[in-house]
Amino acid sequence: MRSLREQINNTFIVAGLSVQLKSSQQQFLARNDVAALKQLMLVAAGLLITALLLWITAGYHGAFHLLNQFTPAFPEAFWQIITFMGDTTLALTLALIIARRNPAILWVIFIAAIYGTLVTHGLKNLFGAGRPPVELVAGEYNLVGKAFRNGSFPSGHSLTAFVFVSIAYYFFTQPLLRRALLLLGGLVALSRVMVAAHWPVDILVGSAFGILVAVAAVKTAERLSFGFKPSMHLFIVFLLLVAALMIMSGHDGGYSEALLFGKLIAFSALMVFITEYFYPGRKSP
């Protein structure tokens, strides 16, 4: 029977992390999938053009009622769960699941989180647009969850959803999976109108900016190597752990019916982290 010291020395976080980080960096730099980045840029361009045309033809609030009227077609719990998937805290918690297996994704996500925060809060503060509960009379629309009031443009949840979808699109090459990811991102973005948190223009622009942020993060990560150092990797993992613990402590983003779903995701992510990083006998691939 191995001693405690031997078991500790055999864990991935001690014995395999440096090797895995180096291997992940080499694979990431070798990928250089220019075609995928161009495809994502085309999607972003399409979203921005659609937003511009909508704004010109119907105004900033255009198409809100057209979409929001169908909210009752699905239970409120459905929309709360879908829209909570665009919450940054939940998205970071999900990233914890692949932290050990593909550290390069984690480094790109970290950079994208910085860029995304600057873009989202910068534009929200600049425009200060009111959300549907401020601009519309109660009873004229379907509200799900908390009634948010300010900082409508652009949609932060849509941006977050498409940051993560775009990064996954870049790293996972199966065509069917890529299409499914874009559809999932679109559904999360659409949910922001369905719960009356944003206008359609907000989600179109937020989604486009999410893609552009992800592309910028990929190109930045290719030029910065310190994200593959053990200390930096563990710092990022620590931030993801904080996000998971926030959800376990009750963070629901204003959507109480999504909390159980969030806690299941957070608990699973924490279990994966413990198993992957600390379970004796894990080997680096």
C-alpha positions in Angstrom: 0.0 0.0 0.0 1.4 3.4 -1.1 2.2 6.0 1.6 0.2 9.3 1.7 3.2 11.1 0.3 3.4 8.8 -2.7 -0.3 9.2 -3.4 0.0 13.0 -3.3 3.0 12.9 -5.5 1.1 10.8 -8.0 -1.8 13.2 -8.3 -2.2 15.1 -11.6 -1.8 18.5 -9.9 1.6 17.5 -8.7 2.9 15.1 -11.3 1.1 15.8 -14.5 0.1 19.5 -14.7 3.3 20.9 -16.2 3.4 18.2 -18.9 -0.2 18.7 -19.8 0.1 22.5 -20.0 3.1 22.1 -22.4 1.3 19.6 -24.5 -1.9 21.7 -24.6 0.1 24.8 -25.7 1.8 22.9 -28.5 -1.5 21.5 -29.8 -3.2 24.9 -29.6 -0.4 26.7 -31.6 -0.5 23.9 -34.2 -4.2 24.2 -34.6 -4.3 27.7 -36.2 -7.8 27.1 -37.6 -8.0 30.3 -39.8 -11.1 28.9 -41.6 -13.1 28.5 -38.3 -12.2 32.1 -37.3 -13.4 33.4 -40.7 -16.6 31.4 -40.4 -17.2 33.0 -37.0 -16.5 36.4 -38.3 -19.0 35.9 -41.1 -21.7 35.0 -38.5 -20.8 38.1 -36.5 -21.1 40.3 -39.6 -24.5 38.7 -40.4 -25.7 39.5 -36.9 -24.6 43.1 -37.0 -26.1 43.7 -40.4 -29.4 42.2 -39.1 -29.3 44.4 -36.1 -28.7 47.5 -38.2 -31.5 46.7 -40.6 -33.9 46.0 -37.7 -33.0 49.3 -36.1 -33.4 51.2 -39.4 -36.7 49.6 -40.3 -38.4 49.2 -36.9 -36.4 51.2 -34.4 -34.5 50.1 -31.3 -37.5 48.3 -29.8 -38.4 46.6 -33.0 -39.6 43.0 -33.1 -39.8 42.7 -29.3 -43.5 42.0 -29.1 -43.3 39.8 -32.2 -41.0 37.5 -30.3 -42.0 38.0 -26.6 -45.7 37.1 -27.3 -44.6 33.4 -27.7 -43.0 33.2 -24.2 -46.1 31.3 -22.7 -45.5 28.6 -25.3 -43.0 27.1 -22.8 -43.0 26.9 -19.0 -41.3 29.8 -17.2 -38.8 27.3 -15.7 -37.6 26.5 -19.2 -36.9 30.1 -20.1 -35.2 30.7 -16.7 -32.9 27.7 -17.2 -32.0 28.7 -20.8 -31.4 32.3 -20.0 -29.3 31.4 -16.9 -27.0 29.5 -19.2 -25.8 32.9 -20.4 -24.9 34.0 -16.9 -21.1 34.5 -16.7 -20.9 32.7 -13.3 -22.5 29.5 -14.7 -20.5 29.7 -17.9 -17.2 29.9 -15.9 -18.4 27.0 -13.7 -18.9 24.9 -16.8 -15.4 25.7 -17.9 -14.1 23.9 -14.8 -15.2 20.6 -16.3 -12.6 20.8 -19.1 -9.9 22.6 -17.1 -7.6 19.7 -16.8 -8.2 18.1 -20.2 -7.7 21.2 -22.3 -5.9 24.0 -20.5 -5.7 26.0 -23.8 -9.5 26.5 -23.7 -9.2 27.9 -20.2 -6.5 30.4 -21.2 -8.6 31.6 -24.1 -11.7 31.9 -21.9 -9.8 33.9 -19.3 -8.7 36.4 -21.9 -12.2 36.5 -23.5 -13.7 37.2 -20.0 -11.5 40.3 -19.7 -12.3 41.6 -23.2 -16.0 40.8 -22.7 -16.2 42.6 -19.4 -14.6 45.7 -20.9 -16.9 45.7 -24.0 -20.2 44.9 -22.1 -19.8 47.3 -19.2 -18.2 50.0 -21.4 -21.1 50.0 -23.8 -23.8 49.7 -21.1 -22.4 52.7 -19.3 -22.0 54.6 -22.6 -25.6 54.1 -23.8 -27.5 53.6 -20.6 -30.5 52.2 -22.5 -33.6 51.2 -20.6 -34.9 47.6 -20.6 -38.4 46.5 -21.5 -39.8 46.8 -17.9 -38.8 50.5 -18.0 -40.0 51.4 -21.4 -43.2 49.3 -21.5 -46.4 49.3 -19.5 -46.9 46.2 -17.2 -49.2 43.7 -18.8 -48.2 44.6 -22.3 -45.4 41.9 -22.3 -44.5 38.6 -20.7 -42.0 39.0 -17.9 -40.1 36.0 -16.5 -37.9 36.3 -13.5 -36.5 39.5 -12.1 -37.4 42.8 -13.8 -34.1 44.3 -14.8 -34.3 48.0 -15.6 -31.1 49.6 -16.9 -28.0 48.7 -19.0 -30.0 47.1 -21.8 -27.5 47.6 -24.7 -25.8 45.2 -25.5 -27.0 42.0 -24.0 -24.3 40.6 -21.6 -25.9 37.1 -21.5 -25.9 36.9 -25.3 -22.3 38.1 -25.4 -21.3 35.5 -22.8 -23.2 32.7 -24.5 -21.5 33.4 -27.9 -18.1 33.8 -26.3 -18.2 30.3 -25.0 -20.0 28.9 -28.1 -17.4 30.5 -30.4 -14.5 29.2 -28.4 -16.0 25.7 -28.4 -16.6 26.1 -32.2 -12.9 26.8 -32.6 -11.7 23.8 -30.6 -14.2 21.2 -31.6 -14.2 20.5 -35.3 -17.2 18.2 -35.8 -19.6 20.1 -38.2 -22.8 18.8 -36.5 -21.5 19.8 -33.1 -20.5 23.2 -34.4 -24.0 23.8 -35.8 -25.5 22.6 -32.5 -23.3 25.1 -30.6 -24.4 28.0 -32.7 -28.1 27.0 -32.3 -27.6 26.8 -28.5 -26.0 30.2 -28.4 -28.9 31.6 -30.4 -31.5 30.0 -28.1 -29.8 31.6 -25.0 -29.7 34.9 -26.7 -33.3 34.6 -27.8 -34.3 33.8 -24.2 -33.3 37.3 -23.2 -36.1 38.7 -25.3 -38.5 36.0 -24.1 -37.9 36.8 -20.4 -38.2 40.6 -21.2 -34.7 41.4 -20.2 -33.6 42.8 -23.6 -34.6 44.1 -27.0 -33.9 42.1 -30.1 -31.2 44.6 -31.2 -29.5 44.1 -27.9 -29.2 40.3 -28.4 -28.1 40.6 -32.0 -25.3 43.0 -31.2 -24.3 41.2 -27.9 -24.1 37.9 -29.8 -21.9 39.4 -32.5 -19.6 41.1 -30.0 -19.4 37.7 -28.2 -18.0 36.1 -31.4 -15.6 39.0 -32.0 -14.4 38.8 -28.4 -13.8 35.1 -28.8 -11.8 35.5 -32.0 -9.7 38.3 -30.4 -9.1 36.1 -27.4 -7.9 33.2 -29.6 -5.4 35.4 -31.4 -4.2 37.0 -28.2 -3.7 33.6 -26.5 -1.5 32.5 -29.5 0.9 35.3 -28.7 0.9 35.1 -24.9 2.5 32.0 -23.4 2.3 32.7 -19.7 -1.2 31.4 -19.6 0.3 27.9 -19.9 2.4 28.3 -16.8 1.2 26.2 -13.8 0.8 29.2 -11.5 -1.4 31.1 -14.0 -3.4 28.0 -14.8 -4.1 27.4 -11.1 -5.1 31.0 -10.7 -7.7 30.7 -13.4 -8.9 27.4 -11.9 -9.3 29.2 -8.6 -11.5 31.8 -10.2 -13.6 29.0 -11.7 -13.9 27.4 -8.3 -15.1 30.7 -6.9 -17.8 30.9 -9.6 -18.9 27.3 -8.8 -19.1 28.0 -5.1 -21.1 31.2 -5.7 -23.8 29.1 -7.4 -23.7 26.5 -4.7 -24.2 29.4 -2.3 -27.4 30.5 -4.1 -26.4 32.8 -7.0 -29.3 32.5 -9.6 -28.9 35.7 -11.6 -32.4 36.7 -10.8 -34.0 33.4 -12.0 -34.9 31.4 -8.9 -36.3 28.4 -10.9 -32.9 27.9 -12.5 -31.0 27.6 -9.2 -31.4 23.8 -8.9 -30.1 23.4 -12.4 -27.2 25.7 -11.6 -26.4 23.8 -8.4 -26.4 20.5 -10.3 -23.9 21.9 -12.8 -21.7 23.4 -10.0 -21.7 20.2 -8.0 -20.8 18.2 -11.0 -18.0 20.6 -11.9 -16.6 20.5 -8.4 -16.6 16.7 -8.4 -14.9 16.6 -11.8 -12.2 19.0 -10.5 -11.5 17.0 -7.4 -11.3 13.7 -9.4 -9.2 15.1 -12.2 -6.7 17.0 -10.2 -6.4 15.2 -6.9 -7.5 11.6 -7.3 -4.4 9.4 -6.8 -3.4 7.4 -9.8 -4.4 9.9 -12.5 -1.9 10.1 -15.3 -1.2 12.9 -17.7 -2.0 11.9 -21.3 
